[in-house]
Amino acid sequence: MNRRHDIDALRALAFALVILYHVGMYYVGGWHWHLKSPAAADWLQWPMRALNLWRMDLVFLVSGLAIGFLLRGQGRAGLLRQRSLRLLLPLGFGMAVVVPFQPYAQALANGSIEAGFGDFLLRYYSGGPWPRDAFDGAHVGVTWNHLWYLAYLWAYTVVLVLVLPLLESGRGQRVRSAFLRLRGAALVLVPVLPFVLGSLVLWPHFPPTHDLIGDGWLHAVYFTLFLYGYWIGVDAEWWKEVTRLRWHLLGLALAALAVHFTLRGIGGRPGMPARWAADLYMWTTVLCVLGWSHRKLNKPWPWLAWANESVYPWYVLHQTVIIVLVFWLAPLELHAGWQALLLVVGTVCGCWALTAIVRRVEWLRPLFGLKRRRAAARATRPTGPGLPRCPAPASPALPGADSA
């Protein structure tokens, strides 16, 4: 049975984009982040926005693909138990151990606290209190920062499990079949309608917060994509169509981005037409990436086995590694270009080294979302936070804001 190497590779590459994006957040002018470079440049908003408008949308769609594969081998209760262990344990450990240096560095940089990481930790673990805006989440006392994705993914998994009887009913199956039969322009225009509606009804009232509770617009977008991923699975004809349309989708995505940028440039602030252009750009880009990855990445790449097990620890670790490196490099006052290069290389090397330790230390593995080594060796489809290694079906027809 053939394995869908393109989905494996796409998952790893999608999380690699998250690392590059967070390095970029240190340098982009006018956007809030935990630390900001003195050399922050406003022009970086344009390439960063071009990436930000679809990067996490793709991650959630790819994460939705996982549920169908996981449900093949277990029931709803088993899936919920497994996902809770694999998502909430790394979230809790990450918030307690990996993340705290991030709010410490932010509060120290803005003058809210005195130097001393040990004293900060004692206060942090007791829940504060903190000066207003000492760090992102100071009003709560603790923060999950970049690990918000794990909380959102767990919540969407719970919702999907609860509505699964409806999705598997006759009516639910008819809706799914209708979605999978979309072809040509309908594949672009029909699925984008919920995003357009969400922009009209929710976007003006629910700016992105990543706090889980008040994030109504992002929940509408991300859960819809999560559901689309669940519906898509490895349906041979759907993937064949999105692959056939890949050049058209690339042209549509570039045109939608140009319209979005033009409308933003004219209006100064993004109005509803610019928002709708962003919705179209997001969906056509996601489809384009899926089509091109299926065309070009469906090969048994030698790095895939390593990437499948390493991507989760890299995700948990990467932002803290970036901020530690910024903390060390900022006093050197290097040229921004050299500093950015060192940040990228240092983050890659740091995540590589730390993940090598995590993979070899048995008790650390579950804390970073990995199975015990014996269980991983027995498993036919090891999984990360979003997507398992996906076998193709028996059909012979089948050949991750931050600122918005």
C-alpha positions in Angstrom: 0.0 0.0 0.0 1.5 3.3 -1.1 2.1 6.0 1.5 1.2 9.6 1.0 4.7 11.1 1.2 3.5 14.5 0.1 1.3 15.0 3.1 4.1 13.9 5.4 6.5 16.4 3.7 3.9 19.2 3.7 3.3 18.9 7.4 7.1 19.2 8.1 7.5 22.1 5.7 4.4 23.9 7.1 6.0 23.9 10.6 9.3 25.0 9.1 7.5 28.1 7.9 6.4 28.8 11.4 10.0 29.0 12.5 11.0 31.4 9.7 7.9 33.5 10.4 8.8 33.9 14.1 12.3 34.9 13.3 10.8 37.5 11.0 8.5 38.8 13.7 11.5 40.1 15.6 12.3 42.4 12.6 9.0 43.5 11.2 8.1 47.1 12.1 4.7 48.1 13.4 3.7 44.6 14.5 3.6 43.5 18.2 5.8 40.6 19.3 7.6 39.7 22.5 10.9 41.3 21.6 11.6 43.7 18.7 14.8 44.6 16.9 16.1 48.2 16.9 16.4 47.6 13.2 12.8 46.6 12.7 11.6 47.6 9.2 8.1 48.5 8.1 8.6 47.1 4.6 8.8 43.6 6.0 5.1 43.9 6.7 4.3 43.1 3.1 6.1 39.7 2.7 5.2 38.8 6.3 1.5 39.5 5.6 1.7 37.5 2.3 2.8 34.5 4.5 0.7 35.2 7.5 -2.6 35.2 5.6 -2.4 31.4 4.9 0.4 29.7 7.0 -1.7 28.7 10.0 -4.7 28.1 7.8 -2.7 25.4 6.0 -1.5 23.9 9.3 -5.1 23.5 10.6 -6.3 22.0 7.3 -3.4 19.5 7.4 -4.2 18.8 11.1 -7.8 18.0 10.1 -6.5 15.4 7.7 -5.2 13.5 10.7 -8.5 12.8 12.3 -9.8 10.6 9.5 -6.7 8.5 9.5 -6.7 8.2 13.3 -10.3 7.2 13.4 -9.6 4.2 11.2 -7.8 2.5 14.0 -9.8 3.4 17.0 -13.2 4.8 18.2 -14.1 8.2 19.3 -13.3 7.7 22.9 -9.9 6.2 22.1 -9.1 9.1 19.7 -10.1 11.7 22.4 -7.9 10.0 25.0 -4.9 9.8 22.7 -5.3 13.3 21.4 -5.7 14.7 25.0 -2.5 12.9 26.1 -0.5 13.9 23.0 -1.7 17.6 23.0 -2.4 18.6 26.6 0.7 17.0 28.2 3.1 18.9 25.9 1.0 22.0 26.4 1.2 21.8 30.2 4.9 20.9 30.2 5.7 23.6 27.6 3.9 26.3 29.6 5.7 25.3 32.8 9.2 24.6 31.5 9.8 25.8 27.9 7.8 29.0 27.6 8.7 30.9 30.8 11.9 32.4 29.5 9.8 34.2 26.8 7.8 36.3 29.2 10.9 36.9 31.3 12.8 38.3 28.4 9.8 40.4 27.3 9.2 41.9 30.8 12.9 42.5 31.3 13.1 44.3 27.9 10.2 46.6 28.6 11.4 47.4 32.1 8.6 45.7 34.0 10.9 43.6 36.2 14.4 43.4 37.5 16.9 40.9 36.1 16.9 37.5 37.7 15.3 34.5 36.1 15.0 32.5 39.3 13.1 35.3 41.1 10.9 35.7 38.0 10.1 31.9 38.0 9.0 32.0 41.7 6.7 34.8 40.9 5.5 33.3 37.6 4.6 29.9 39.1 2.6 31.7 41.8 0.6 33.6 39.1 2.0 37.1 39.6 0.7 39.7 40.0 2.5 41.6 37.2 2.5 45.2 36.0 0.1 45.8 33.1 1.5 44.7 29.8 4.6 43.2 31.4 4.3 40.4 28.9 1.6 38.8 26.7 -0.8 37.2 29.1 0.3 39.1 32.2 -3.3 39.9 33.1 -3.8 36.1 33.5 -0.4 35.6 35.3 1.0 32.9 32.9 1.0 32.5 29.2 1.2 29.8 26.5 2.6 32.1 23.8 3.2 30.1 20.6 1.8 26.9 22.1 -1.8 28.3 21.6 -2.0 26.0 18.6 -2.1 22.9 20.8 -5.0 24.2 22.8 -6.9 25.1 19.7 -6.2 21.8 18.1 -7.4 19.9 21.2 -10.6 22.0 21.3 -11.3 21.4 17.6 -10.7 17.7 18.1 -13.2 17.6 21.0 -15.8 19.4 18.9 -15.3 17.2 15.9 -15.7 14.1 18.1 -18.9 15.4 19.5 -20.4 16.2 16.1 -19.1 13.0 14.5 -22.5 11.2 14.6 -23.9 14.1 12.6 -21.0 14.1 10.2 -21.4 10.3 9.7 -25.2 10.5 9.3 -26.7 10.2 5.8 -27.1 14.0 5.6 -23.6 14.6 6.8 -22.2 12.1 4.2 -24.2 13.8 1.4 -22.7 17.2 2.4 -19.2 15.7 2.4 -19.8 14.0 -1.0 -21.0 17.3 -2.4 -17.8 19.0 -1.1 -15.6 16.4 -2.6 -17.4 16.6 -6.0 -16.6 20.3 -6.4 -14.6 20.9 -9.6 -13.1 23.9 -11.4 -14.2 27.3 -10.3 -16.7 25.8 -7.8 -13.8 24.3 -5.9 -12.5 27.8 -5.3 -15.7 29.8 -4.9 -18.0 27.5 -2.8 -15.6 26.6 0.1 -14.5 30.3 0.4 -18.0 31.4 1.2 -17.9 30.6 4.9 -14.7 32.6 5.2 -16.3 35.6 3.4 -19.3 35.3 5.8 -17.1 35.1 8.8 -15.2 38.2 7.7 -18.5 40.1 7.3 -20.1 38.9 10.6 -17.2 38.1 13.0 -14.0 39.8 11.8 -15.0 43.4 12.8 -15.9 42.3 16.4 -13.3 39.6 17.2 -9.7 40.6 16.5 -7.2 37.7 16.8 -6.2 37.1 20.4 -5.0 33.4 20.6 -6.6 33.3 24.1 -9.1 30.6 23.1 -12.1 32.3 24.7 -12.6 35.5 22.7 -11.2 34.4 19.4 -14.5 34.0 17.5 -13.3 35.0 14.0 -10.2 32.8 14.1 -12.2 29.9 15.5 -14.6 30.1 12.6 -11.8 30.2 10.0 -9.6 27.5 11.6 -12.3 25.1 12.5 -13.8 25.3 9.0 -10.3 24.5 7.5 -10.0 21.7 10.1 -13.3 20.3 8.9 -12.3 20.6 5.3 -9.1 18.6 6.0 -11.2 15.9 7.6 -13.5 15.8 4.6 -10.7 15.8 2.1 -8.7 12.9 3.5 -7.0 11.1 0.6 -9.9 11.1 -1.8 -8.3 10.3 -5.1 -10.5 12.4 -7.4 -10.3 15.5 -5.2 -6.5 15.4 -5.1 -6.4 14.8 -8.8 -8.5 17.9 -9.4 -6.5 20.2 -7.1 -3.4 19.0 -8.8 -4.8 19.6 -12.2 -5.7 23.2 -11.2 -2.4 24.0 -9.6 -1.2 26.6 -12.2 -4.6 28.3 -12.3 -4.6 28.4 -8.5 -1.2 30.0 -8.5 -2.4 32.7 -10.8 -5.6 33.3 -8.8 -3.6 33.5 -5.5 -1.2 36.1 -6.9 -4.1 38.1 -8.3 -6.0 38.0 -5.1 -2.9 39.1 -3.1 -2.3 42.0 -5.5 -5.9 43.1 -5.0 -5.6 42.8 -1.3 -2.4 44.8 -1.2 -3.8 47.4 -3.5 -7.0 47.9 -1.4 -4.9 48.1 1.8 -2.6 50.7 0.1 -5.6 52.8 -1.0 -7.6 52.6 2.2 -4.7 52.7 4.7 -6.7 50.3 7.0 -8.1 47.0 5.7 -11.8 47.4 4.9 -14.2 44.6 4.0 -13.3 44.4 0.3 -9.6 44.0 1.3 -10.7 41.4 3.8 -12.6 39.4 1.2 -9.6 39.5 -1.1 -7.6 38.1 1.7 -10.1 35.3 2.2 -9.8 34.4 -1.5 -6.0 34.6 -1.4 -5.9 32.3 1.6 -8.1 29.6 0.1 -6.5 29.7 -3.3 -3.0 29.6 -1.8 -3.9 26.6 0.4 -5.3 24.8 -2.6 -2.3 25.7 -4.6 0.1 24.4 -2.0 -1.8 21.2 -1.8 -1.8 20.7 -5.5 1.9 21.4 -6.0 2.9 19.4 -3.0 0.9 16.4 -4.3 2.6 16.8 -7.7 6.2 17.4 -6.5 6.5 15.9 -3.0 4.9 12.5 -3.2 8.2 10.7 -3.0 9.9 8.6 -0.2 12.3 11.5 0.8 15.1 10.2 2.9 14.5 12.8 5.6 10.8 12.1 6.1 11.2 9.5 8.8 13.3 11.9 10.9 11.1 14.8 10.2 7.9 13.0 11.2 9.2 12.4 14.7 11.1 15.6 15.1 8.6 18.2 14.0 6.6 18.2 17.2 9.6 18.9 19.5 10.9 21.5 17.1 7.5 23.3 17.3 7.5 23.2 21.1 11.1 24.5 21.4 11.6 26.9 18.5 10.3 30.2 19.8 12.1 29.9 23.1 15.3 29.1 21.3 14.8 32.2 19.1 14.2 34.4 22.1 17.2 33.0 24.0 19.4 33.7 20.9 18.0 37.3 20.7 18.7 37.8 24.4 22.3 36.7 23.8 22.9 38.4 20.4 21.2 41.8 21.0 24.1 43.2 23.2 26.6 42.5 20.4 24.8 45.1 18.1 25.5 43.1 15.0 24.3 44.2 11.6 20.7 43.1 11.2 21.4 40.9 8.3 24.1 38.9 10.1 22.0 38.8 13.2 19.1 37.4 11.3 21.3 34.7 9.7 22.6 33.7 13.1 19.1 33.6 14.5 17.9 31.2 11.7 21.1 29.0 11.9 21.1 29.1 15.7 17.5 28.1 15.9 17.9 25.2 13.5 21.0 24.0 15.3 19.5 24.5 18.8 16.2 22.7 17.9 18.2 19.9 16.2 20.4 19.4 19.3 17.6 19.6 21.9 15.4 17.3 19.8 18.1 14.7 19.5 18.2 14.6 23.4 14.4 14.5 23.6 14.2 11.6 21.2 16.7 9.5 23.1 15.5 10.2 26.7 12.5 7.9 27.3 10.8 10.0 30.0 11.1 13.2 27.9 9.4 11.9 24.8 5.8 12.1 26.0 6.4 15.6 27.3 7.2 16.7 23.7 4.3 14.7 22.1 6.3 11.6 21.1 5.4 8.0 21.8 7.5 5.9 23.9 10.2 4.2 21.7 8.7 0.8 22.0 5.2 2.0 21.2 6.6 4.1 18.3 8.3 1.0 16.9 5.1 -1.0 17.1 3.0 1.8 15.6 2.2 1.6 11.9 1.3 5.3 11.7 3.2 7.4 14.2 1.7 10.8 14.7 2.7 14.3 15.6 0.5 17.2 16.8 -1.3 17.3 13.5 -0.8 14.5 11.0 0.2 10.9 11.0 2.1 9.2 8.3 -0.7 8.7 5.9 -1.2 5.5 3.9 -3.0 5.9 0.6 -6.4 4.1 0.3 -6.6 0.9 -1.6 -8.0 2.7 -4.6 -5.8 2.1 -7.6 -6.7 5.6 -8.9 -4.5 7.3 -6.3 -1.0 8.1 -7.5 0.1 26.7 11.3 -1.4 35.4 14.5 0.3 37.0 15.2 -0.6 40.1 13.3 -3.2 39.7 10.5 
